[in-house]
């Protein structure tokens, strides 16, 4: 019996040793590439097309990449050093211009990585790595410039723009959330399943009067409500503790009364001292002034809806189901928000603005204790004061 076990042990050791020898021999047989870059990519790639559009068809070039040649050159100069690769003796690397173009086309069209790979004559995994790498570089280089926290003077300027353009006083931004549809993540259960019967992450955004993003919070579960996301996010905590450099109470336009600078939102958000929401339906139908207040608030709040519409029109990835892991989807969505501001600002500004505060608003939600949902008495009083101001005969608009 002992002899049989010993023989079995010996035979087993010999068997494993045989496989280890085979593995060593197999590791020495490396696949030799016939070519590093296929000839048809040199002849039919996108670089000749980009050059032709830039020189002869500037309008088509702008539609092709959703930015003109000046913005493209500026973006290339900013992120180029971050995404540049070094040529080797065996092959030439994919150029910086081609990497940026492939990423912008992916964001512009919403096509799959496979479609972009066929279009650019690249490998599927190569395109995926290029897109994520370029998106990370754009966030690293442009986030502090185009999603920085405004200073007190900036907040006052934004409040004046809301009054001049949208006729709503002491308003510094509009708030809303957008569901970004993604593929159902593995083992996620119903965390990302929203009321629209799709799987999504939430883009929560603050928008100014010029359709630009001021702050975004990306990555909340699709099952959460907008109000709950705000309460549990770093953005909501910063607003509650007034860490966003928002000035103290300001005089209403052409009036002697002071009221706080506020954010406006829809019925999904709670009423706070710093956050205005419409009057509930029953109250609105009983009082004409409350209805007029709701109409004026809705008129100013639509800037955030329009901004989401512009974002979707620029980047068609929002029109399709995004096939990416949640963390990669967060990176892609953050990139589109930064590029949206970059395109609207233009490439002629001087890129020397510094962060006015060290507060960080990360894309991923940070789990915090939820604040009370009931509004304070002061919040109700402030809303009534806004209503009385807007409904006075001197401030009525022609259509009211």
Secondary structure, DSSP 8 states (H G I E B T S, - for coil): -HHHHHHHHHHHHHHHHHHHHHHHHHHH-----S-SS-HHHHHHSHHHHHHHHHHH-HHHHHHHHTS-HHHHHHHHHHHHHHH-----SS-----HHHHHHHHHHHHHH---HHHHHHHHT--HHHHHHHHHHHHHHHHHHHHHHHS----HHHHHHHHHHHHHHH--TTEEEEEEEEEEEB---TT-TTTTB-TTSSBEEEEEEEE-TTS-EEEEEEEEETTS-HHHHHHHSHHHHHHHTT-S-----EE-TTSS-EE--EEE--TTS---SSEE----HHHHHH-HHHHHHHHHHHHHHHHHHHHHHHHHHH-GGGGS-B-S-HHHHHHHHHHHHHHHHHHHH-TTS-S----S------SS---------S--HHHHHHHHHHHHHHTSGGG--TT-
